[in-house]
Amino acid sequence: MIGTSTFVAFVWQRPLLGRYKCNIDVAFSSHFNRTGIGICARDSEGTFVLAKVVTYRYRYSVDVREALGLYTALYWLSDMQFDNFDFETDSKLTCDAFHATRDDYSELNVLFLHVAL
């Protein structure tokens, strides 16, 4: 029996005027035992501004890959002294962990705690 799949189409939403949107996607390779992170920034008109691709030597779990992608983007843009970005990720868990206000010492929150310091 062939299963059915449901696909949801999402439309890119503009950031407010004067802000940028940073999209983060992650991937992995079992064959090469690597994790890849793609970061793309666009302005409020949707015009490409800058991008970066980073690879890490290990294949991490899905949750850690997504958190590492956000961490990498935050660190990179902070180093470049950009501060008016909205971030978009595929992981609700990563978003919730980033905004968590309780004491949480999971792998995800330890990454975000490091960013805040």
DSSP file (Angstrom, degrees, kcal/mol; ACC not computed):
  #  RESIDUE AA STRUCTURE BP1 BP2  ACC     N-H-->O    O-->H-N    N-H-->O    O-->H-N    TCO  KAPPA ALPHA  PHI   PSI    X-CA   Y-CA   Z-CA
    1    1 A M              0   0    0      0, 0.0     2,-0.5     0, 0.0     0, 0.0   0.000 360.0 360.0 360.0 133.6    0.0    0.0    0.0
    2    2 A I        -     0   0    0      1,-0.0     2,-0.1     0, 0.0     0, 0.0  -0.791 360.0-137.4 -92.8 128.4    1.3    3.4   -0.9
    3    3 A G        -     0   0    0     -2,-0.5     2,-0.4     1,-0.1    -1,-0.0  -0.347  14.0-123.2 -79.2 163.1    1.0    6.1    1.8
    4    4 A T        -     0   0    0     -2,-0.1     2,-0.4     2,-0.0    -1,-0.1  -0.826  19.1-151.3-106.9 150.0   -0.1    9.6    1.1
    5    5 A S        -     0   0    0     -2,-0.4     2,-0.5     2,-0.0     0, 0.0  -0.894   4.1-145.3-118.4 148.4    1.9   12.7    2.1
    6    6 A T        -     0   0    0     -2,-0.4     2,-0.5     2,-0.0    -2,-0.0  -0.963  13.7-164.6-113.9 128.6    0.7   16.1    2.9
    7    7 A F        -     0   0    0     -2,-0.5     2,-0.6     2,-0.0    -2,-0.0  -0.932   4.7-156.2-113.9 134.7    2.8   19.1    1.9
    8    8 A V        -     0   0    0     -2,-0.5     2,-0.5     2,-0.0    -2,-0.0  -0.941  11.3-143.8-111.0 124.5    2.3   22.5    3.3
    9    9 A A        -     0   0    0     -2,-0.6     2,-0.4     2,-0.0    -2,-0.0  -0.751  14.6-160.7 -88.8 127.5    3.5   25.4    1.2
   10   10 A F        -     0   0    0     -2,-0.5     2,-0.5     3,-0.0    -2,-0.0  -0.880   8.0-142.3-107.7 140.7    4.9   28.3    3.2
   11   11 A V        -     0   0    0     -2,-0.4     2,-0.1     1,-0.0    -2,-0.0  -0.863  26.9-110.0-102.5 133.4    5.2   31.8    1.8
   12   12 A W        -     0   0    0     -2,-0.5     2,-0.5     1,-0.1    -1,-0.0  -0.403  33.7-147.6 -61.3 130.1    8.3   33.8    2.6
   13   13 A Q        -     0   0    0     -2,-0.1    -1,-0.1     1,-0.0    33,-0.1  -0.880  13.1-121.7-106.3 133.4    7.2   36.7    4.9
   14   14 A R        -     0   0    0     -2,-0.5    30,-0.1     1,-0.1     2,-0.1  -0.344  20.1-126.5 -68.2 145.8    9.0   40.0    4.8
   15   15 A P        -     0   0    0      0, 0.0     3,-0.1     0, 0.0     6,-0.1  -0.433  46.4 -76.7 -78.3 168.6   10.7   41.4    7.9
   16   16 A L    >   -     0   0    0      1,-0.1     3,-2.3    -2,-0.1    28,-0.1  -0.265  65.6 -77.6 -61.7 154.7    9.8   44.9    8.9
   17   17 A L  T 3  S+     0   0    0      1,-0.3    -1,-0.1    -3,-0.1     3,-0.1  -0.301 122.5  23.8 -54.8 132.0   11.3   47.8    6.9
   18   18 A G  T 3  S+     0   0    0      1,-0.4    -1,-0.3    -3,-0.1     2,-0.2   0.362 107.6  95.8  90.4  -4.9   14.9   48.3    7.9
   19   19 A R    <   -     0   0    0     -3,-2.3    25,-0.5    -4,-0.1    -1,-0.4  -0.697  62.9-138.8-111.6 167.8   15.3   44.7    9.2
   20   20 A Y  E     -a   85   0A   0     64,-2.2    66,-2.8    -2,-0.2     2,-0.5  -0.878   8.5-134.5-122.6 156.0   16.7   41.6    7.6
   21   21 A K  E     -aB  86  42A   0     21,-2.7    21,-2.3    -2,-0.3     2,-0.6  -0.954  13.6-160.3-113.8 132.2   15.6   38.0    7.6
   22   22 A C  E     -aB  87  41A   0     64,-3.3    66,-2.6    -2,-0.5     2,-0.4  -0.947   5.2-162.4-113.8 115.2   18.0   35.2    8.1
   23   23 A N  E     -aB  88  40A   0     17,-2.9    17,-2.3    -2,-0.6     2,-0.4  -0.806   5.8-163.7 -97.5 138.1   17.0   31.7    6.9
   24   24 A I  E     + B   0  39A   0     64,-2.0    66,-0.4    -2,-0.4     2,-0.4  -0.983  10.4 175.6-126.1 128.5   18.9   28.7    8.3
   25   25 A D  E     - B   0  38A   0     13,-2.4    13,-3.3    -2,-0.4     2,-0.3  -0.984   9.3-162.0-130.7 145.2   18.8   25.2    6.9
   26   26 A V  E     + B   0  37A   0     -2,-0.4     2,-0.3    11,-0.2    11,-0.2  -0.894  10.4 172.6-125.8 155.5   20.8   22.2    8.0
   27   27 A A  E     - B   0  36A   0      9,-2.5     9,-2.9    -2,-0.3     2,-0.3  -0.938  12.9-150.0-149.6 168.5   21.7   18.9    6.3
   28   28 A F  E     - B   0  35A   0     -2,-0.3     2,-0.5     7,-0.3     7,-0.2  -0.975   8.0-143.9-143.9 160.1   23.9   15.9    7.0
   29   29 A S  E  >> - B   0  34A   0      5,-2.7     5,-1.5    -2,-0.3     4,-1.1  -0.972   5.4-171.1-125.6 115.5   25.9   13.3    5.2
   30   30 A S  T  45S+     0   0    0     -2,-0.5    -1,-0.1     3,-0.2    29,-0.1   0.886  90.7  55.5 -67.1 -38.3   26.0    9.8    6.6
   31   31 A H  T  45S+     0   0    0      1,-0.2    -1,-0.2     2,-0.1    -2,-0.0   0.907 120.3  28.1 -63.0 -43.5   28.6    8.8    4.0
   32   32 A F  T  45S-     0   0    0      2,-0.1    -1,-0.2    26,-0.0    -2,-0.2   0.471 101.2-129.1 -97.7  -3.6   31.0   11.7    4.9
   33   33 A N  T  <5 +     0   0    0     -4,-1.1     2,-0.3     1,-0.2    -3,-0.2   0.938  63.7 130.8  54.3  51.5   29.9   11.9    8.6
   34   34 A R  E   < -B   29   0A   0     -5,-1.5    -5,-2.7    24,-0.1     2,-0.4  -0.935  52.2-142.5-134.6 155.2   29.4   15.7    8.3
   35   35 A T  E     -BC  28  56A   0     21,-2.1    21,-2.9    -2,-0.3     2,-0.4  -0.969  18.7-159.1-115.2 133.5   26.8   18.3    9.2
   36   36 A G  E     -BC  27  55A   0     -9,-2.9    -9,-2.5    -2,-0.4     2,-0.4  -0.910   4.2-165.2-115.8 143.0   26.2   21.2    6.8
   37   37 A I  E     -BC  26  54A   0     17,-2.9    17,-2.5    -2,-0.4     2,-0.5  -0.993   1.2-164.2-129.1 128.2   24.6   24.5    7.6
   38   38 A G  E     -BC  25  53A   0    -13,-3.3   -13,-2.4    -2,-0.4     2,-0.4  -0.945   5.9-172.5-112.8 132.2   23.4   27.1    5.1
   39   39 A I  E     +BC  24  52A   0     13,-2.8    13,-2.3    -2,-0.5     2,-0.4  -0.988   4.5 178.7-126.2 128.8   22.6   30.6    6.1
   40   40 A C  E     -BC  23  51A   0    -17,-2.3   -17,-2.9    -2,-0.4     2,-0.4  -0.996   9.0-161.7-134.6 130.3   21.0   33.2    3.8
   41   41 A A  E     +BC  22  50A   0      9,-3.0     8,-2.9    -2,-0.4     9,-1.0  -0.919  10.6 177.6-114.6 137.1   20.1   36.8    4.6
   42   42 A R  E     -BC  21  48A   0    -21,-2.3   -21,-2.7    -2,-0.4     6,-0.2  -0.946  23.9-122.8-132.6 154.0   17.6   38.9    2.6
   43   43 A D    >   -     0   0    0      4,-2.1     3,-1.9    -2,-0.3   -23,-0.2  -0.194  46.3 -82.8 -85.9-174.9   16.3   42.5    3.1
   44   44 A S  T 3  S+     0   0    0    -25,-0.5   -27,-0.1     1,-0.3   -24,-0.1   0.632 130.6  54.2 -68.2 -12.7   12.7   43.5    3.5
   45   45 A E  T 3  S-     0   0    0      2,-0.1    -1,-0.3   -31,-0.1     3,-0.1   0.482 119.9-108.0 -94.1  -5.2   12.3   43.5   -0.3
   46   46 A G    <   +     0   0    0     -3,-1.9     2,-0.3     1,-0.3    -2,-0.1   0.513  68.7 149.7  90.5   5.9   13.5   39.9   -0.6
   47   47 A T        -     0   0    0      1,-0.1    -4,-2.1    -5,-0.0    -1,-0.3  -0.554  54.3-107.1 -76.6 134.1   16.8   41.0   -2.1
   48   48 A F  E     +C   42   0A   0     -2,-0.3    -6,-0.2    -6,-0.2    -1,-0.1  -0.344  42.2 169.5 -58.9 135.4   19.8   38.7   -1.4
   49   49 A V  E     -     0   0A   0     -8,-2.9     2,-0.3     1,-0.4    -7,-0.2   0.739  57.3 -29.1-114.6 -54.6   22.3   40.4    1.1
   50   50 A L  E     -C   41   0A   0     -9,-1.0    -9,-3.0     2,-0.0    -1,-0.4  -0.984  51.6-165.6-161.5 162.6   24.7   37.7    2.2
   51   51 A A  E     -C   40   0A   0     -2,-0.3     2,-0.3   -11,-0.2   -11,-0.2  -0.971   0.6-168.3-150.4 162.0   25.1   34.0    2.7
   52   52 A K  E     -C   39   0A   0    -13,-2.3   -13,-2.8    -2,-0.3     2,-0.4  -0.988   8.1-156.7-153.3 145.2   27.4   31.5    4.4
   53   53 A V  E     -C   38   0A   0     -2,-0.3     2,-0.4   -15,-0.2   -15,-0.2  -0.994  15.8-178.1-124.3 132.7   27.9   27.7    4.3
   54   54 A V  E     -C   37   0A   0    -17,-2.5   -17,-2.9    -2,-0.4     2,-0.4  -0.981   8.4-160.4-130.1 141.0   29.6   25.9    7.2
   55   55 A T  E     -C   36   0A   0     -2,-0.4     2,-0.3   -19,-0.2   -19,-0.2  -0.953   3.1-157.4-121.3 146.5   30.4   22.2    7.7
   56   56 A Y  E     -C   35   0A   0    -21,-2.9   -21,-2.1    -2,-0.4    -2,-0.0  -0.912  24.4-122.8-119.2 149.1   31.1   20.4   10.9
   57   57 A R  S    S+     0   0    0     -2,-0.3     2,-0.3   -23,-0.2    -1,-0.1   0.647  86.8  59.4 -66.9 -18.8   33.0   17.1   11.1
   58   58 A Y  S    S-     0   0    0    -23,-0.1     2,-0.8   -24,-0.1    -2,-0.2  -0.752  78.3-121.6-117.1 159.8   30.4   15.1   12.9
   59   59 A R        -     0   0    0     -2,-0.3     2,-0.1   -25,-0.1   -24,-0.1  -0.879  38.1-166.8 -98.4 109.4   26.8   14.1   12.2
   60   60 A Y        -     0   0    0     -2,-0.8   -26,-0.0     1,-0.2   -27,-0.0  -0.439  28.5 -87.0 -92.8 166.6   24.7   15.4   15.0
   61   61 A S     >  -     0   0    0     -2,-0.1     4,-2.7     1,-0.1     5,-0.2  -0.251  45.9-103.9 -64.6 162.5   21.1   14.6   16.0
   62   62 A V  H  > S+     0   0    0      1,-0.2     4,-2.4     2,-0.2     5,-0.2   0.920 120.6  49.8 -57.0 -47.5   18.4   16.6   14.2
   63   63 A D  H  > S+     0   0    0      1,-0.2     4,-2.0     2,-0.2    -1,-0.2   0.904 113.2  45.2 -61.3 -42.9   17.7   18.8   17.3
   64   64 A V  H  > S+     0   0    0      2,-0.2     4,-2.8     1,-0.2    -1,-0.2   0.877 110.5  54.9 -70.0 -36.9   21.4   19.6   17.8
   65   65 A R  H  X S+     0   0    0     -4,-2.7     4,-2.1     2,-0.2    -2,-0.2   0.937 109.9  46.3 -60.0 -46.4   21.9   20.3   14.1
   66   66 A E  H  X S+     0   0    0     -4,-2.4     4,-1.9     2,-0.2    -2,-0.2   0.916 114.9  46.2 -64.0 -43.2   19.1   22.9   14.1
   67   67 A A  H  X S+     0   0    0     -4,-2.0     4,-2.8     1,-0.2    -1,-0.2   0.902 111.6  52.2 -65.5 -40.5   20.4   24.5   17.3
   68   68 A L  H  X S+     0   0    0     -4,-2.8     4,-2.6     1,-0.2    -1,-0.2   0.855 106.9  54.3 -64.1 -34.8   23.9   24.5   15.9
   69   69 A G  H  X S+     0   0    0     -4,-2.1     4,-2.2     2,-0.2    -2,-0.2   0.931 111.6  43.1 -63.7 -46.1   22.6   26.2   12.7
   70   70 A L  H  X S+     0   0    0     -4,-1.9     4,-2.8     2,-0.2     5,-0.2   0.916 114.3  51.0 -66.0 -42.7   21.0   29.0   14.7
   71   71 A Y  H  X S+     0   0    0     -4,-2.8     4,-2.6     1,-0.2     5,-0.2   0.927 110.5  49.4 -58.9 -46.0   24.0   29.3   17.0
   72   72 A T  H  X S+     0   0    0     -4,-2.6     4,-2.5     1,-0.2    -1,-0.2   0.913 112.6  47.1 -61.1 -44.3   26.3   29.6   13.9
   73   73 A A  H  X S+     0   0    0     -4,-2.2     4,-2.6     2,-0.2     5,-0.3   0.928 113.1  48.5 -64.7 -45.6   24.1   32.3   12.3
   74   74 A L  H  X S+     0   0    0     -4,-2.8     4,-2.0     1,-0.2    -2,-0.2   0.925 114.6  45.5 -60.0 -45.7   23.9   34.3   15.5
   75   75 A Y  H  X S+     0   0    0     -4,-2.6     4,-2.4    -5,-0.2    -2,-0.2   0.917 114.0  48.4 -65.2 -44.8   27.7   34.1   16.1
   76   76 A W  H  X S+     0   0    0     -4,-2.5     4,-1.5    -5,-0.2    -2,-0.2   0.942 114.6  43.7 -62.4 -50.3   28.5   35.0   12.5
   77   77 A L  H  <>S+     0   0    0     -4,-2.6     5,-2.9     1,-0.2    -1,-0.2   0.849 112.9  52.9 -67.6 -33.6   26.2   38.0   12.2
   78   78 A S  H ><5S+     0   0    0     -4,-2.0     3,-1.5    -5,-0.3    -1,-0.2   0.912 106.9  52.4 -65.4 -42.6   27.3   39.2   15.7
   79   79 A D  H 3<5S+     0   0    0     -4,-2.4    -2,-0.2     1,-0.3    -1,-0.2   0.840 109.3  49.7 -60.4 -33.1   31.0   39.0   14.5
   80   80 A M  T 3<5S-     0   0    0     -4,-1.5    -1,-0.3    -5,-0.2    -2,-0.2   0.407 118.0-117.4 -86.7   2.7   30.0   41.1   11.5
   81   81 A Q  T < 5 +     0   0    0     -3,-1.5     2,-0.4     1,-0.3    -3,-0.2   0.811  63.7 146.9  63.9  35.2   28.3   43.6   13.9
   82   82 A F      < +     0   0    0     -5,-2.9    -1,-0.3    -6,-0.1    -2,-0.1  -0.831  12.3 161.4 -93.5 137.8   24.8   43.0   12.4
   83   83 A D        +     0   0    0     -2,-0.4     2,-0.2    -3,-0.1    -1,-0.1   0.355  51.6  79.2-139.2   7.8   22.0   43.3   14.9
   84   84 A N        +     0   0    0      2,-0.1   -64,-2.2   -66,-0.0     2,-0.4  -0.370  65.6 128.0-116.2  54.3   18.7   43.9   13.1
   85   85 A F  E     -a   20   0A   0    -66,-0.2     2,-0.4    -2,-0.2   -64,-0.2  -0.858  45.5-154.2-113.5 143.7   17.9   40.4   12.0
   86   86 A D  E     -a   21   0A   0    -66,-2.8   -64,-3.3    -2,-0.4     2,-0.3  -0.942  24.9-142.8-106.2 137.1   14.9   38.1   12.3
   87   87 A F  E     -a   22   0A   0     -2,-0.4     2,-0.4   -66,-0.2   -64,-0.2  -0.797  13.5-166.4-107.6 144.7   15.7   34.4   12.2
   88   88 A E  E     +a   23   0A   0    -66,-2.6   -64,-2.0    -2,-0.3     2,-0.3  -0.995  13.5 168.0-130.8 128.0   13.8   31.6   10.6
   89   89 A T        -     0   0    0     -2,-0.4   -64,-0.1   -66,-0.2     6,-0.0  -0.911  40.4-127.5-133.7 160.9   14.4   28.0   11.3
   90   90 A D  S    S+     0   0    0    -66,-0.4     2,-0.7    -2,-0.3   -65,-0.1   0.537  85.1  88.4 -82.7  -7.2   12.6   24.7   10.5
   91   91 A S     >  -     0   0    0      1,-0.2     4,-1.9   -25,-0.1     5,-0.1  -0.832  48.7-175.1-107.2 112.9   12.7   23.6   14.2
   92   92 A K  H  > S+     0   0    0     -2,-0.7     4,-3.0     2,-0.2     5,-0.2   0.880  91.7  57.5 -65.0 -37.8   10.0   24.5   16.6
   93   93 A L  H  > S+     0   0    0      1,-0.2     4,-2.4     2,-0.2    -1,-0.2   0.901 106.6  48.1 -60.1 -41.9   12.0   22.8   19.4
   94   94 A T  H  > S+     0   0    0      2,-0.2     4,-2.3     1,-0.2    -1,-0.2   0.919 112.7  48.4 -64.4 -44.1   15.0   25.1   18.6
   95   95 A C  H  X S+     0   0    0     -4,-1.9     4,-1.7     2,-0.2    -2,-0.2   0.932 113.0  47.3 -62.0 -46.6   12.8   28.2   18.6
   96   96 A D  H  X S+     0   0    0     -4,-3.0     4,-0.5     1,-0.2    -2,-0.2   0.899 112.2  50.0 -62.3 -41.2   11.2   27.2   21.9
   97   97 A A  H >< S+     0   0    0     -4,-2.4     3,-0.7    -5,-0.2    -1,-0.2   0.885 108.5  53.1 -65.1 -38.4   14.6   26.4   23.5
   98   98 A F  H 3< S+     0   0    0     -4,-2.3    -1,-0.2     1,-0.2    -2,-0.2   0.875 115.2  40.1 -63.9 -37.3   15.9   29.8   22.4
   99   99 A H  H 3< S+     0   0    0     -4,-1.7    -1,-0.2    -5,-0.2    -2,-0.2   0.404  86.5 128.4 -92.8   1.7   13.0   31.6   24.0
  100  100 A A    <<  -     0   0    0     -3,-0.7     4,-0.1    -4,-0.5    -3,-0.1  -0.294  36.8-172.1 -62.6 140.9   12.9   29.5   27.2
  101  101 A T        +     0   0    0      2,-0.1    -1,-0.1     0, 0.0     2,-0.1   0.496  58.3  85.4-110.2  -8.9   13.0   31.4   30.5
  102  102 A R  S    S-     0   0    0      1,-0.1     2,-0.6     0, 0.0    -2,-0.0  -0.464  95.2 -86.6 -89.8 165.7   13.3   28.5   32.8
  103  103 A D        +     0   0    0     -2,-0.1     2,-0.4     2,-0.0    -1,-0.1  -0.609  57.9 166.2 -71.1 118.4   16.6   26.8   33.9
  104  104 A D        -     0   0    0     -2,-0.6    -4,-0.0    -4,-0.1     0, 0.0  -0.981  23.2-177.2-140.5 122.1   17.2   24.2   31.2
  105  105 A Y        +     0   0    0     -2,-0.4    -2,-0.0     4,-0.1    -1,-0.0  -0.044  38.5 132.1-113.5  31.2   20.6   22.4   30.8
  106  106 A S  S  > S-     0   0    0      1,-0.1     4,-2.1     4,-0.0     5,-0.2  -0.242  76.5 -97.1 -70.0 169.7   19.7   20.3   27.8
  107  107 A E  H  > S+     0   0    0      1,-0.2     4,-1.5     2,-0.2     5,-0.1   0.891 124.4  51.4 -55.7 -40.5   22.2   20.3   24.9
  108  108 A L  H  > S+     0   0    0      1,-0.2     4,-1.9     2,-0.2    -1,-0.2   0.941 110.9  44.6 -65.8 -48.0   20.1   22.9   23.1
  109  109 A N  H  > S+     0   0    0      1,-0.2     4,-2.6     2,-0.2    -1,-0.2   0.806 107.0  59.3 -71.5 -27.2   19.9   25.4   25.9
  110  110 A V  H  X S+     0   0    0     -4,-2.1     4,-1.7     2,-0.2    -1,-0.2   0.903 106.5  49.7 -64.5 -39.3   23.6   25.0   26.8
  111  111 A L  H  X S+     0   0    0     -4,-1.5     4,-1.5    -5,-0.2    -2,-0.2   0.934 113.9  44.6 -61.0 -46.2   24.3   26.2   23.2
  112  112 A F  H  X S+     0   0    0     -4,-1.9     4,-1.9     1,-0.2    -2,-0.2   0.836 108.7  56.3 -70.9 -32.2   22.0   29.2   23.6
  113  113 A L  H  X S+     0   0    0     -4,-2.6     4,-1.1     1,-0.2    -1,-0.2   0.895 105.9  52.6 -63.1 -38.8   23.4   30.0   27.1
  114  114 A H  H  < S+     0   0    0     -4,-1.7     3,-0.3     1,-0.2    -2,-0.2   0.879 107.4  51.6 -63.5 -38.5   26.8   30.2   25.5
  115  115 A V  H  < S+     0   0    0     -4,-1.5    -1,-0.2     1,-0.2    -2,-0.2   0.891 107.0  53.6 -64.6 -39.9   25.5   32.7   22.9
  116  116 A A  H  <        0   0    0     -4,-1.9    -1,-0.2     1,-0.3    -2,-0.2   0.753 360.0 360.0 -69.7 -23.7   24.0   34.9   25.6
  117  117 A L     <        0   0    0     -4,-1.1    -1,-0.3    -3,-0.3    -2,-0.2   0.488 360.0 360.0 -76.4 360.0   27.3   35.2   27.4
